[in-house]
Amino acid sequence: MTTAPLRKDAARNWHRIVEVGRRLVDEEVPIQLNDVARAASVGVATVYRHFPTPEALVETVATPGLESLEQHAEQALAGDDAWLALRDFLYAAIDAQMTDASLAPVFAAPQHALTRTAELMRHLNELFAGILDRARAAGVVNPSVTPADVGPLMCGLTFAARVRSAAGDHAPAVIARRYLDVLLEGLRVHEAGQPPS
């Protein structure tokens, strides 16, 4: 089902609202739709017409990042080397989460406000399961590791990187990549055929 294109003024308002939402997310300011309306110079009813909940606005802000990750996952699944495919996708995922503050709440949400977000998340999960299955089948990843293991580990990793960065160490993205390297080393099956102890 396709939706009719927005009128020019409605499209302009939609873009203005999304720009404000993006700025608030980047500044880690909780989204209140009344505040968004004021900052976007539109009526409150206009904001609610486009985005009935703050979650819907955050998910809209996150959509380009989710679509980019979807493309990374599709490329990884098409790659020849199962280990590099897994590694490169997880690098892309961690980089995205460390640079786009809208992704963490979307990944953490038990359900989604927008059908598009739910579809993207379902497809991303399917693609990642395929990437991990292929790595396990190739014997390069501990066969007991599941997607349900990796998701929380990635969330914990990004949280830990932000905490350490706040303590004045390196940039969060640098720390996150270091932690991901440690995680990948734990997932990988080494030459002897056994995961590291």
Secondary structure as UniProt FT lines:
FT   HELIX           8..26
FT   TURN            27..28
FT   HELIX           33..40
FT   HELIX           44..50
FT   HELIX           54..78
FT   HELIX           82..99
FT   TURN            101..102
FT   HELIX           103..108
FT   HELIX           115..137
FT   TURN            138..139
FT   TURN            143..144
FT   HELIX           147..166
FT   TURN            167..168
FT   HELIX           172..187
FT   TURN            191..192
//
